[in-house]
Amino acid sequence: MPYLAGGVSLAVLAVGSVAPGLLTVFTDRFSRVFPDYRERIARHEGAHFLVGYLLGVPVAGYSLDLGKEHTDFVEARMETRIIQGRLSEPEVNLLAAVAMAGPAAEALAFPEVVGQSADLQLLGRIMQRSEVKIPDAAQQNLTRWGCWTAVNLLKEYSAEFDALREAMASGATVPECVAAIEGAKS
């Protein structure tokens, strides 16, 4: 089974580098077979965007494209501290909520969360870069706390979340997405 997964990955990489248009056809068909996938992506990335925005981490950009979905944040100083291993406890807490926002949003709408792997890996790297070593039990608690905080923010700002997802789905720019958040009322 691992060989099959590796082989599929290599095939996708090869096709993407030689004929990227074929991947577009594949992803469009994939989204027709799994129609909730686009909604799942919009919820996941929209949650990162909204929770980051609410906690004061400015968003630089985002993508909802299949296979390229992501949300990028502006906070370069924090990125430097993540790389250098100098994150304070408040910064680790803030980033835990932002990292867990995507899986939290999926869990609120779907019976299974599928987009959590990269977010959990990111959170692990963040915790490793803390100024103070975080023991295993505390890491589990921090992950739970990040999810809990994200869920509460998504519920409290549900109108803003809905408006943001609509804006993102229509391809709005970051300033237009912020306007959608600020124009909605929970």
Z-matrix of the N, CA and C atoms (Angstrom, degrees):
N
C 1 1.455
C 2 1.535 1 111.61
N 3 1.342 2 120.18 1 -42.16
C 4 1.466 3 118.87 2 178.20
C 5 1.526 4 112.20 3 -60.42
N 6 1.347 5 117.23 4 -34.47
C 7 1.458 6 120.02 5 178.54
C 8 1.523 7 110.87 6 -64.87
N 9 1.333 8 116.45 7 -37.03
C 10 1.459 9 120.80 8 178.96
C 11 1.524 10 109.83 9 -64.37
N 12 1.322 11 117.03 10 -47.06
C 13 1.465 12 120.61 11 179.77
C 14 1.525 13 110.44 12 -62.09
N 15 1.312 14 117.54 13 -43.46
C 16 1.461 15 121.16 14 178.24
C 17 1.514 16 111.69 15 -64.48
N 18 1.310 17 116.35 16 -39.88
C 19 1.456 18 120.79 17 179.29
C 20 1.516 19 112.15 18 -65.20
N 21 1.326 20 116.89 19 -40.65
C 22 1.463 21 121.00 20 177.70
C 23 1.523 22 109.34 21 -63.16
N 24 1.332 23 117.31 22 -43.79
C 25 1.467 24 120.85 23 179.14
C 26 1.523 25 110.90 24 -60.00
N 27 1.313 26 116.99 25 -45.19
C 28 1.465 27 120.49 26 179.30
C 29 1.530 28 111.22 27 -64.37
N 30 1.317 29 116.73 28 -39.22
C 31 1.459 30 120.28 29 179.46
C 32 1.530 31 110.54 30 -64.39
N 33 1.323 32 116.96 31 -43.22
C 34 1.463 33 120.76 32 178.57
C 35 1.528 34 109.95 33 -62.78
N 36 1.318 35 117.23 34 -44.24
C 37 1.461 36 121.62 35 177.95
C 38 1.520 37 111.03 36 -60.54
N 39 1.317 38 116.93 37 -44.21
C 40 1.466 39 120.76 38 -178.97
C 41 1.524 40 110.79 39 -65.08
N 42 1.320 41 117.34 40 -46.82
C 43 1.460 42 120.65 41 -179.96
C 44 1.531 43 109.69 42 -63.86
N 45 1.332 44 116.98 43 -42.46
C 46 1.462 45 120.91 44 -179.14
C 47 1.512 46 113.02 45 -62.76
N 48 1.320 47 117.84 46 -35.17
C 49 1.459 48 120.16 47 -179.14
C 50 1.522 49 112.09 48 -80.34
N 51 1.316 50 117.38 49 -27.55
C 52 1.464 51 120.83 50 -178.02
C 53 1.531 52 111.54 51 -92.81
N 54 1.320 53 116.45 52 -44.45
C 55 1.463 54 121.13 53 -176.48
C 56 1.531 55 110.00 54 -140.16
N 57 1.344 56 118.09 55 77.99
C 58 1.465 57 120.22 56 -176.38
C 59 1.520 58 113.64 57 -59.43
N 60 1.330 59 117.52 58 -26.17
C 61 1.455 60 120.30 59 178.39
C 62 1.519 61 112.67 60 -61.12
N 63 1.331 62 116.75 61 -32.58
C 64 1.467 63 119.96 62 178.04
C 65 1.525 64 111.38 63 -64.40
N 66 1.332 65 116.49 64 -35.52
C 67 1.466 66 118.80 65 178.10
C 68 1.521 67 111.09 66 -65.64
N 69 1.326 68 117.15 67 -35.85
C 70 1.464 69 120.56 68 177.60
C 71 1.520 70 109.99 69 -61.89
N 72 1.313 71 116.54 70 -43.75
C 73 1.468 72 120.50 71 177.58
C 74 1.522 73 109.59 72 -60.49
N 75 1.346 74 116.76 73 -45.60
C 76 1.464 75 120.68 74 -179.86
C 77 1.522 76 111.28 75 -61.75
N 78 1.335 77 117.42 76 -46.56
C 79 1.466 78 119.64 77 -177.12
C 80 1.521 79 111.26 78 -67.41
N 81 1.338 80 117.70 79 -35.65
C 82 1.461 81 119.81 80 176.29
C 83 1.525 82 110.72 81 -63.79
N 84 1.314 83 116.72 82 -41.58
C 85 1.477 84 120.05 83 178.41
C 86 1.526 85 110.63 84 -68.47
N 87 1.332 86 115.86 85 -39.34
C 88 1.463 87 120.25 86 177.99
C 89 1.526 88 109.97 87 -58.90
N 90 1.328 89 116.23 88 -44.12
C 91 1.464 90 119.00 89 -178.18
C 92 1.525 91 111.93 90 -69.46
N 93 1.333 92 117.39 91 -23.34
C 94 1.466 93 119.36 92 174.78
C 95 1.527 94 111.12 93 -75.14
N 96 1.330 95 116.11 94 -35.62
C 97 1.459 96 119.96 95 178.57
C 98 1.537 97 109.66 96 -72.85
N 99 1.327 98 117.05 97 -37.56
C 100 1.460 99 122.49 98 178.56
C 101 1.526 100 108.96 99 -117.25
N 102 1.346 101 116.63 100 76.83
C 103 1.466 102 120.03 101 -172.48
C 104 1.534 103 113.46 102 -62.53
N 105 1.314 104 117.87 103 -24.88
C 106 1.461 105 118.57 104 -179.27
C 107 1.532 106 112.40 105 -77.84
N 108 1.339 107 117.10 106 -6.74
C 109 1.456 108 119.56 107 -176.85
C 110 1.521 109 111.81 108 -64.80
N 111 1.310 110 117.82 109 -42.14
C 112 1.470 111 120.39 110 177.82
C 113 1.528 112 110.61 111 -63.94
N 114 1.312 113 116.72 112 -41.27
C 115 1.478 114 120.20 113 176.93
C 116 1.517 115 110.03 114 -63.88
N 117 1.300 116 116.82 115 -40.78
C 118 1.462 117 121.90 116 178.90
C 119 1.532 118 110.26 117 -61.45
N 120 1.330 119 117.33 118 -44.14
C 121 1.465 120 121.53 119 178.65
C 122 1.522 121 110.31 120 -63.59
N 123 1.326 122 116.65 121 -45.69
C 124 1.469 123 120.48 122 -179.97
C 125 1.526 124 111.03 123 -61.08
N 126 1.328 125 117.25 124 -41.28
C 127 1.467 126 120.47 125 178.24
C 128 1.527 127 110.07 126 -65.50
N 129 1.315 128 116.21 127 -45.56
C 130 1.465 129 121.76 128 -175.56
C 131 1.534 130 110.65 129 -63.01
N 132 1.330 131 116.62 130 -55.28
C 133 1.466 132 120.03 131 -177.48
C 134 1.525 133 111.45 132 -71.13
N 135 1.327 134 116.79 133 -34.62
C 136 1.468 135 120.19 134 176.06
C 137 1.520 136 111.90 135 -62.21
N 138 1.317 137 116.38 136 -36.33
C 139 1.466 138 120.32 137 178.72
C 140 1.520 139 111.03 138 -67.42
N 141 1.343 140 117.37 139 -43.65
C 142 1.468 141 119.34 140 175.81
C 143 1.527 142 109.48 141 -57.71
N 144 1.336 143 116.15 142 -46.11
C 145 1.456 144 122.15 143 -177.90
C 146 1.529 145 109.81 144 -60.17
N 147 1.344 146 117.38 145 -53.57
C 148 1.462 147 121.27 146 -175.22
C 149 1.524 148 112.24 147 -64.50
N 150 1.313 149 117.93 148 -47.46
C 151 1.468 150 120.27 149 -178.41
C 152 1.530 151 109.63 150 -64.97
N 153 1.316 152 117.54 151 -41.09
C 154 1.457 153 119.77 152 175.28
C 155 1.519 154 111.09 153 -59.34
N 156 1.322 155 116.14 154 -47.13
C 157 1.466 156 121.16 155 178.94
C 158 1.531 157 111.26 156 -58.77
N 159 1.337 158 116.01 157 -47.86
C 160 1.469 159 120.12 158 -177.97
C 161 1.528 160 112.62 159 -64.42
N 162 1.334 161 116.71 160 -30.41
C 163 1.461 162 120.79 161 -178.49
C 164 1.530 163 112.65 162 -94.50
N 165 1.334 164 116.27 163 7.92
C 166 1.450 165 120.07 164 173.54
C 167 1.512 166 116.22 165 85.34
N 168 1.330 167 117.50 166 20.59
C 169 1.464 168 120.86 167 176.59
C 170 1.529 169 106.60 168 -104.77
N 171 1.341 170 117.68 169 104.81
C 172 1.467 171 120.23 170 -175.22
C 173 1.534 172 112.50 171 -64.56
N 174 1.311 173 115.11 172 142.09
C 175 1.466 174 121.83 173 -179.62
C 176 1.523 175 109.16 174 -91.77
N 177 1.328 176 116.42 175 132.27
C 178 1.465 177 122.46 176 178.87
C 179 1.524 178 111.31 177 -93.61
N 180 1.333 179 116.89 178 -33.15
C 181 1.452 180 120.61 179 -178.33
C 182 1.511 181 111.27 180 -177.49
N 183 1.324 182 115.44 181 173.12
C 184 1.467 183 120.55 182 179.58
C 185 1.515 184 108.70 183 -158.03
N 186 1.320 185 115.59 184 164.21
C 187 1.457 186 121.89 185 173.41
C 188 1.525 187 108.35 186 -145.65
N 189 1.314 188 115.26 187 137.37
C 190 1.465 189 121.23 188 174.13
C 191 1.525 190 110.87 189 -108.11
N 192 1.344 191 116.47 190 5.87
C 193 1.465 192 120.76 191 -179.60
C 194 1.520 193 110.31 192 -63.27
N 195 1.321 194 115.59 193 135.50
C 196 1.453 195 122.19 194 179.06
C 197 1.521 196 110.39 195 -56.86
N 198 1.308 197 116.61 196 124.77
C 199 1.450 198 122.27 197 -179.59
C 200 1.517 199 113.97 198 86.52
N 201 1.324 200 117.75 199 -9.58
C 202 1.463 201 122.30 200 179.77
C 203 1.524 202 111.43 201 -127.65
N 204 1.323 203 117.23 202 15.01
C 205 1.457 204 120.67 203 -174.96
C 206 1.531 205 110.64 204 -66.03
N 207 1.325 206 115.15 205 132.70
C 208 1.466 207 120.97 206 179.23
C 209 1.521 208 109.89 207 -170.14
N 210 1.314 209 115.81 208 164.98
C 211 1.457 210 123.85 209 171.35
C 212 1.523 211 106.21 210 -131.67
N 213 1.321 212 116.19 211 127.07
C 214 1.462 213 121.74 212 -178.62
C 215 1.525 214 109.36 213 -107.77
N 216 1.318 215 115.63 214 139.56
C 217 1.459 216 121.32 215 -179.82
C 218 1.522 217 111.04 216 -110.82
N 219 1.330 218 116.22 217 150.87
C 220 1.457 219 123.49 218 -175.33
C 221 1.516 220 113.20 219 -77.00
N 222 1.285 221 118.40 220 -28.49
C 223 1.469 222 123.60 221 -167.98
C 224 1.521 223 112.78 222 -56.57
N 225 1.328 224 116.56 223 80.69
C 226 1.463 225 121.62 224 -177.98
C 227 1.525 226 111.36 225 -66.89
N 228 1.335 227 116.83 226 -36.87
C 229 1.468 228 118.71 227 179.59
C 230 1.516 229 110.59 228 -60.38
N 231 1.319 230 117.02 229 -40.32
C 232 1.453 231 120.02 230 179.85
C 233 1.522 232 110.76 231 -69.03
N 234 1.348 233 117.40 232 -37.14
C 235 1.466 234 119.98 233 176.54
C 236 1.515 235 110.50 234 -59.53
N 237 1.337 236 116.41 235 -42.09
C 238 1.460 237 120.35 236 179.06
C 239 1.522 238 109.98 237 -61.84
N 240 1.325 239 116.53 238 -42.11
C 241 1.466 240 119.48 239 179.60
C 242 1.531 241 111.32 240 -67.87
N 243 1.337 242 117.41 241 -33.86
C 244 1.467 243 119.66 242 176.79
C 245 1.523 244 109.20 243 -63.36
N 246 1.316 245 116.53 244 -45.14
C 247 1.463 246 120.80 245 -179.03
C 248 1.529 247 110.93 246 -66.31
N 249 1.344 248 117.17 247 -41.19
C 250 1.455 249 121.07 248 -176.19
C 251 1.525 250 113.66 249 -85.15
N 252 1.319 251 117.70 250 -8.03
C 253 1.459 252 120.16 251 176.93
C 254 1.511 253 114.42 252 80.47
N 255 1.311 254 116.49 253 36.74
C 256 1.452 255 119.75 254 -178.52
C 257 1.523 256 111.29 255 -129.51
N 258 1.293 257 118.30 256 64.87
C 259 1.459 258 121.76 257 176.89
C 260 1.519 259 109.52 258 -103.52
N 261 1.311 260 115.49 259 131.14
C 262 1.461 261 120.19 260 177.40
C 263 1.531 262 109.35 261 -76.81
N 264 1.307 263 116.53 262 166.17
C 265 1.470 264 120.43 263 179.10
C 266 1.527 265 111.84 264 -58.98
N 267 1.354 266 119.67 265 -45.49
C 268 1.474 267 118.31 266 177.69
C 269 1.534 268 112.85 267 -60.93
N 270 1.336 269 117.49 268 -36.83
C 271 1.466 270 120.01 269 178.38
C 272 1.522 271 111.05 270 -67.21
N 273 1.311 272 117.24 271 -40.81
C 274 1.471 273 120.90 272 177.89
C 275 1.527 274 109.34 273 -62.44
N 276 1.318 275 117.60 274 -43.63
C 277 1.465 276 121.23 275 179.61
C 278 1.525 277 111.34 276 -61.99
N 279 1.325 278 116.51 277 -45.67
C 280 1.460 279 121.73 278 -179.86
C 281 1.527 280 109.94 279 -60.51
N 282 1.323 281 116.38 280 -48.00
C 283 1.465 282 120.61 281 -178.56
C 284 1.525 283 112.30 282 -67.90
N 285 1.330 284 117.45 283 -28.86
C 286 1.467 285 120.22 284 176.22
C 287 1.525 286 110.29 285 -63.43
N 288 1.324 287 116.84 286 -42.46
C 289 1.467 288 120.32 287 178.96
C 290 1.528 289 110.85 288 -66.09
N 291 1.328 290 117.07 289 -42.42
C 292 1.470 291 120.33 290 179.59
C 293 1.531 292 110.11 291 -65.42
N 294 1.321 293 117.25 292 -43.67
C 295 1.470 294 121.04 293 -178.96
C 296 1.523 295 111.69 294 -64.35
N 297 1.314 296 118.20 295 -37.48
C 298 1.454 297 121.30 296 -176.22
C 299 1.523 298 113.46 297 -88.61
N 300 1.332 299 117.38 298 -2.27
C 301 1.467 300 120.75 299 -178.75
C 302 1.534 301 111.72 300 -62.77
N 303 1.330 302 117.62 301 -42.46
C 304 1.466 303 120.22 302 -179.21
C 305 1.517 304 113.10 303 -60.49
N 306 1.346 305 117.40 304 -54.72
C 307 1.469 306 118.19 305 177.16
C 308 1.530 307 112.97 306 -60.67
N 309 1.330 308 117.02 307 -35.29
C 310 1.468 309 120.30 308 179.13
C 311 1.525 310 110.35 309 -62.69
N 312 1.327 311 116.51 310 -42.96
C 313 1.466 312 120.29 311 179.74
C 314 1.522 313 111.30 312 -64.47
N 315 1.326 314 116.09 313 -39.88
C 316 1.469 315 119.07 314 176.78
C 317 1.527 316 110.45 315 -62.64
N 318 1.319 317 116.55 316 -43.78
C 319 1.464 318 120.95 317 -177.47
C 320 1.527 319 111.86 318 -64.20
N 321 1.321 320 117.17 319 -29.68
C 322 1.465 321 120.16 320 178.08
C 323 1.527 322 112.57 321 -70.53
N 324 1.336 323 117.31 322 -23.13
C 325 1.457 324 119.91 323 -173.81
C 326 1.527 325 114.89 324 -115.64
N 327 1.323 326 117.35 325 -21.60
C 328 1.463 327 120.27 326 -173.63
C 329 1.527 328 110.32 327 -127.77
N 330 1.342 329 117.24 328 150.67
C 331 1.467 330 119.27 329 179.94
C 332 1.530 331 113.29 330 -69.25
N 333 1.334 332 117.24 331 -23.27
C 334 1.469 333 120.64 332 179.06
C 335 1.521 334 109.36 333 -128.53
N 336 1.314 335 115.74 334 141.16
C 337 1.458 336 121.71 335 175.44
C 338 1.527 337 106.89 336 -97.93
N 339 1.346 338 116.56 337 127.02
C 340 1.461 339 119.29 338 -178.68
C 341 1.525 340 113.18 339 -115.10
N 342 1.325 341 118.37 340 -15.64
C 343 1.455 342 120.41 341 -174.45
C 344 1.505 343 115.00 342 -103.87
N 345 1.309 344 118.01 343 34.46
C 346 1.463 345 120.37 344 -173.08
C 347 1.523 346 114.62 345 -97.64
N 348 1.305 347 119.37 346 -17.04
C 349 1.469 348 121.23 347 -171.84
C 350 1.519 349 112.94 348 -57.82
N 351 1.333 350 117.36 349 -52.79
C 352 1.471 351 120.29 350 -178.73
C 353 1.525 352 110.91 351 -63.82
N 354 1.322 353 116.93 352 -36.36
C 355 1.466 354 120.38 353 -179.61
C 356 1.531 355 111.33 354 -68.21
N 357 1.316 356 116.94 355 -40.02
C 358 1.464 357 120.22 356 177.44
C 359 1.525 358 111.34 357 -67.81
N 360 1.336 359 116.72 358 -36.56
C 361 1.466 360 119.68 359 176.19
C 362 1.523 361 110.52 360 -65.69
N 363 1.324 362 116.67 361 -42.08
C 364 1.465 363 120.59 362 177.85
C 365 1.526 364 110.01 363 -61.50
N 366 1.320 365 116.91 364 -46.06
C 367 1.460 366 119.83 365 179.57
C 368 1.529 367 110.81 366 -61.35
N 369 1.319 368 117.10 367 -39.58
C 370 1.470 369 120.27 368 176.46
C 371 1.515 370 111.66 369 -59.53
N 372 1.347 371 116.49 370 -43.34
C 373 1.476 372 119.88 371 177.83
C 374 1.524 373 111.20 372 -64.82
N 375 1.315 374 116.57 373 -38.88
C 376 1.468 375 120.56 374 178.55
C 377 1.524 376 109.90 375 -62.20
N 378 1.321 377 116.64 376 -46.12
C 379 1.469 378 119.72 377 -178.96
C 380 1.525 379 111.61 378 -65.71
N 381 1.318 380 117.08 379 -33.27
C 382 1.472 381 120.03 380 177.02
C 383 1.518 382 111.45 381 -67.96
N 384 1.311 383 117.65 382 -23.12
C 385 1.468 384 122.03 383 -177.61
C 386 1.535 385 112.26 384 -94.46
N 387 1.292 386 117.03 385 7.82
C 388 1.463 387 120.83 386 178.86
C 389 1.525 388 110.86 387 -66.07
N 390 1.336 389 116.05 388 146.24
C 391 1.471 390 120.62 389 176.90
C 392 1.525 391 111.11 390 -60.11
N 393 1.331 392 115.16 391 -34.19
C 394 1.465 393 121.70 392 -179.84
C 395 1.525 394 107.72 393 -113.24
N 396 1.339 395 117.36 394 132.36
C 397 1.465 396 121.01 395 179.35
C 398 1.522 397 109.62 396 -59.71
N 399 1.322 398 114.93 397 133.71
C 400 1.463 399 121.06 398 -179.58
C 401 1.521 400 108.01 399 -103.80
N 402 1.341 401 118.11 400 115.29
C 403 1.475 402 120.91 401 179.49
C 404 1.535 403 111.60 402 -62.53
N 405 1.329 404 116.78 403 160.06
C 406 1.461 405 122.27 404 -176.64
C 407 1.527 406 112.83 405 -53.47
N 408 1.320 407 117.84 406 -47.93
C 409 1.468 408 120.72 407 -178.69
C 410 1.526 409 110.35 408 -62.41
N 411 1.311 410 116.69 409 -39.90
C 412 1.465 411 120.45 410 178.88
C 413 1.533 412 110.71 411 -67.94
N 414 1.335 413 117.89 412 -32.76
C 415 1.466 414 121.06 413 176.89
C 416 1.527 415 110.09 414 -64.18
N 417 1.332 416 116.47 415 -42.44
C 418 1.465 417 119.97 416 177.12
C 419 1.516 418 110.70 417 -62.92
N 420 1.325 419 116.71 418 -42.71
C 421 1.462 420 120.33 419 178.22
C 422 1.523 421 111.55 420 -64.21
N 423 1.320 422 117.43 421 -39.36
C 424 1.460 423 121.34 422 178.83
C 425 1.528 424 110.43 423 -65.20
N 426 1.306 425 117.33 424 -39.29
C 427 1.467 426 121.09 425 177.24
C 428 1.522 427 109.81 426 -62.82
N 429 1.320 428 116.83 427 -45.57
C 430 1.480 429 120.74 428 177.26
C 431 1.517 430 110.77 429 -61.75
N 432 1.340 431 116.61 430 -43.69
C 433 1.453 432 121.20 431 -178.94
C 434 1.533 433 109.76 432 -62.80
N 435 1.342 434 117.35 433 -42.01
C 436 1.461 435 120.76 434 177.75
C 437 1.517 436 111.50 435 -59.59
N 438 1.327 437 117.37 436 -43.26
C 439 1.471 438 121.94 437 177.25
C 440 1.519 439 111.05 438 -63.66
N 441 1.321 440 115.89 439 -47.04
C 442 1.468 441 121.60 440 -178.88
C 443 1.522 442 110.63 441 -59.92
N 444 1.325 443 116.81 442 -46.01
C 445 1.457 444 121.35 443 -179.99
C 446 1.526 445 110.36 444 -62.93
N 447 1.327 446 116.67 445 -45.66
C 448 1.463 447 120.69 446 -179.84
C 449 1.531 448 110.88 447 -62.06
N 450 1.329 449 117.68 448 -44.88
C 451 1.466 450 121.00 449 179.44
C 452 1.525 451 110.19 450 -59.73
N 453 1.320 452 116.94 451 -45.98
C 454 1.462 453 119.85 452 -179.59
C 455 1.528 454 111.95 453 -62.03
N 456 1.327 455 117.30 454 -41.56
C 457 1.463 456 120.05 455 178.31
C 458 1.529 457 110.91 456 -66.36
N 459 1.328 458 117.38 457 -41.34
C 460 1.459 459 120.39 458 -179.84
C 461 1.532 460 111.27 459 -65.27
N 462 1.306 461 117.34 460 -36.73
C 463 1.467 462 120.53 461 177.40
C 464 1.524 463 111.02 462 -71.55
N 465 1.326 464 116.66 463 -43.98
C 466 1.471 465 120.86 464 -178.84
C 467 1.525 466 111.41 465 -64.82
N 468 1.315 467 116.71 466 -36.12
C 469 1.466 468 121.58 467 -177.86
C 470 1.532 469 110.72 468 -110.43
N 471 1.314 470 116.25 469 44.60
C 472 1.467 471 120.49 470 -175.59
C 473 1.527 472 112.52 471 -65.08
N 474 1.321 473 118.35 472 -38.83
C 475 1.469 474 120.36 473 178.61
C 476 1.528 475 110.24 474 -64.39
N 477 1.328 476 116.19 475 -41.05
C 478 1.458 477 120.45 476 177.67
C 479 1.529 478 111.00 477 -65.72
N 480 1.326 479 116.26 478 -38.39
C 481 1.458 480 121.57 479 178.52
C 482 1.528 481 110.46 480 -63.38
N 483 1.328 482 116.57 481 -45.01
C 484 1.464 483 120.62 482 178.41
C 485 1.529 484 111.04 483 -61.89
N 486 1.334 485 116.83 484 -45.96
C 487 1.464 486 120.98 485 -179.52
C 488 1.530 487 111.06 486 -63.70
N 489 1.322 488 116.41 487 -40.14
C 490 1.460 489 120.71 488 178.78
C 491 1.525 490 110.80 489 -64.20
N 492 1.319 491 117.64 490 -45.58
C 493 1.471 492 120.48 491 -179.49
C 494 1.522 493 111.04 492 -61.56
N 495 1.318 494 117.05 493 -40.32
C 496 1.464 495 120.24 494 177.61
C 497 1.525 496 110.48 495 -62.87
N 498 1.327 497 116.31 496 -44.26
C 499 1.467 498 120.55 497 179.62
C 500 1.529 499 110.52 498 -62.76
N 501 1.331 500 116.45 499 -45.32
C 502 1.461 501 120.47 500 -179.95
C 503 1.526 502 110.94 501 -63.32
N 504 1.317 503 117.25 502 -42.03
C 505 1.468 504 121.54 503 -178.91
C 506 1.526 505 111.41 504 -64.06
N 507 1.336 506 116.60 505 -27.73
C 508 1.465 507 119.51 506 178.96
C 509 1.529 508 112.13 507 -88.95
N 510 1.340 509 116.89 508 2.88
C 511 1.459 510 120.38 509 176.89
C 512 1.513 511 114.29 510 83.66
N 513 1.316 512 117.61 511 22.75
C 514 1.462 513 121.72 512 -178.82
C 515 1.529 514 111.59 513 -61.54
N 516 1.313 515 115.57 514 151.56
C 517 1.462 516 121.12 515 175.85
C 518 1.521 517 108.77 516 -73.38
N 519 1.326 518 117.30 517 168.07
C 520 1.464 519 120.58 518 178.16
C 521 1.527 520 111.10 519 -58.44
N 522 1.352 521 120.00 520 -47.13
C 523 1.470 522 118.61 521 177.72
C 524 1.537 523 112.99 522 -60.37
N 525 1.336 524 116.89 523 -36.06
C 526 1.468 525 119.96 524 177.28
C 527 1.532 526 110.77 525 -67.21
N 528 1.326 527 116.83 526 -36.66
C 529 1.465 528 120.42 527 176.95
C 530 1.530 529 110.67 528 -65.75
N 531 1.315 530 116.62 529 -41.43
C 532 1.471 531 120.42 530 177.84
C 533 1.524 532 109.55 531 -63.51
N 534 1.338 533 117.35 532 -41.14
C 535 1.461 534 120.77 533 177.19
C 536 1.526 535 110.37 534 -61.67
N 537 1.333 536 117.50 535 -38.49
C 538 1.466 537 120.60 536 178.36
C 539 1.530 538 110.53 537 -63.85
N 540 1.325 539 116.42 538 -41.79
C 541 1.474 540 120.53 539 177.56
C 542 1.521 541 109.73 540 -61.48
N 543 1.319 542 115.66 541 -49.36
C 544 1.467 543 120.37 542 -174.92
C 545 1.518 544 112.34 543 -71.90
N 546 1.336 545 118.07 544 -22.98
C 547 1.446 546 121.59 545 178.95
C 548 1.523 547 114.61 546 -84.37
N 549 1.320 548 116.42 547 -14.28
C 550 1.475 549 121.01 548 -179.28
C 551 1.524 550 109.36 549 -89.11
N 552 1.284 551 116.05 550 152.01
C 553 1.472 552 121.42 551 178.77
C 554 1.517 553 109.67 552 -127.23
N 555 1.349 554 115.77 553 124.35
C 556 1.471 555 120.17 554 176.29
C 557 1.502 556 110.34 555 -83.43
